């Protein structure tokens, strides 16, 4: 159960960061490729935010399954 909660917490944090800061999250580790300013397209922002929503869904499901496992042990 510890692993489920830990994985759900990590997914929740990453999902929230993707929703709040899509350009910075996408460029994390990729800034060395670009000189000067960079611009993420609207479609790119959409897909980064969509993956954030998916990660938040995984996080909610992980917490739910951990609670159900704890209650029905």
Secondary structure, 3 states (H helix, E strand, C coil): CHHHHHHHHHHHHHHHHHHHCHHHHHHCCCHHHCCCCCCCCHHHHHHHHHHHHHHHHHHHHHHHHHHHHHHCC
